[in-house]
Amino acid sequence: MLRYSLRRLLAMIPVLLWITVLSFGIIHLAPGKPTDVLTQFNPKVSLEARQRMEQLYGLDQPVHVQYGRWLSRVARLDFGRSFLDDRPVMEKIAERLPITLTLNVLALVLVFGIAVPLGVRAAVRPGGLFDRVTTVLVFLGYSMPSFWLALLGMALFSVTLRWLPVSGLHALDAESWAWWRRLLDMGWHLILPLAVTAVVSLAGLSRYARASLLDVLRQDYMRTARAKGLPQGRVLFHHGLRNGLLPIITILGLSLPDLISGSVVAETIFSIPGMGRLFYEAVMARDYAVVMALVTIGALLTLLGNFLADLAYAAADPRIRVGGAQ
C-alpha cells in the first residue's frame, strides 16, 4: 500500500507539469496582453511606452522563455505579482480564500447531507412514489443552468418578495455591528448562493447514490445477509451502504478543488469576493500571473483529490487493498 501511494504521488509530477505547459500556452494564444488594460484606453501612452512596459514584465520574450522563468519562480513557491495592482498573487489568493472555503464547505455539507439520504431512500423501493417524485425533481434541478437559476432566485426572492439580499456578503453598514450580528448577516446573504449551488449539484449526486446502492442491493451477499435474518437496517447500512459509497467517495475526492477554486458563476452573479470571481476578473484582464496560479492550484488539488479518493477506496473496500499490495 505504501509503495502504491508513493508511485501515485511521483506520477502526479509530470502530469502537473504538462497541465501547466498547456495552460501557459493556451493563455498566451488568447488575444490581448496584460499591458493592454493599462495602456489600450489611455491615448497618452505612446507605442514606445507600451514596448518598454512589455520589456519590464518580460512579455517581449518567447513563450518558452517566459514559461521557464515562471516555473523557476513557482519552484520557490513564488507565483509572482499581479499585473493589475502589482500585489503578490498569493496575497490576493489568501485574501479571497476564507470566503470561498466557507461558501463551498457549507455547500458540500448541504449537498451530501441531502443527496445521499435521498438516493438511499429511493433505492430501497425503486419505482415507488418517492422514487418517481424525487427523480422528476432532481432532473428538473439538473437541467437548469446555474446562472439562470441564480438570476431567477434573485428576481423572485430578492427583488419581488424582498426576503433575501440581492448580492454581497454584508449589509452596507455592517462594519459598525457586533461580530455575532455580522456573522448572522453573512449567513443571511449566503442563503441564496448556497441554495443555487446545492440545487445544481444535488441532482447528479443523488442519482449516483441511488444507482450505486441499487447495484449493491442485487448482489448475492446482500441476499445472504437477509436470509440469515439480519435486521433490514443492519443489512442496508452496514453491508450495503459501505460498498455503495465507493462512487460517492470518488465524487467527494473530486470536490476538493471546488473548495478552493470556488464557483465562477455563483460568485460573479452574487458579487461574492471569492476565488471564482478572482479567476473571472483575472481572465478578463489577461492577468497571467493570477490565472496561472489558480490553474496550477486547481490542477494540484484535482490530482490530490483523485489520490485521496483512491486511498478512501482502499479503506472502504478490502479487496482494493489486497489488489494494491499485489
C-alpha angles and dihedrals in degrees: 000000000000092000090049091051093050091049091051092049093050091047089057093066099069091040091054091047092052090049091054092047092052093043093049092050095047092049091053092047090061114096117259136034134241090253091060090076090057099039112021097077096038111088091192093066110094128210091254091054091052091050092049090051091051090050090049092056094038093244091133091067123094116273094249091053091050090049092050091052091047092049092050090054093047089052085062090047090251114132093182130235131304117260091218103057103001091241120143110269094227090053091056091047093048089051093056100034100083092054093050093045092051094049097045098041090053090047092048093050091047094048097046092041091057105028100053096050089046091052093046093048091049092048094052091065108020114195093020126128094266092049093050094046095047091045091056093045097047093047090051088054092044093053094052116096110236095230091052092047090049093051091046091051092049092049093049107035100027107031105027104029097023091214098129136032117265099227147331131057103265141025118262094256096039093112091077095049129099117265095253092051091049089050092052090046091052090051090050090053092048097055096087097042090047092049093050093048093046096048093053094046097037097071100057095042095050090051091050091051092048096048093045095049092045089056091049094048090059094056122112095240090058091055089047091053091052091046089056088061098248115162115267092240093054092046092050102042103028101039105018108035096047092057092038091057095070096094089043089055089056092051090047091053091049089050090067095086090051090060089064105026094049130200113302094195099046096041093046097047095043093041093238110164096226138126095278092056090045089055092049093049091047093051092049091050095043088237095170096184095055094042093051092046092053093043092050094047091047093049092048092050091048091054091046090048091055090047093050090046089056090051091049089050090056091049093049098042119039090198090069091052090053091048092048092051090055 
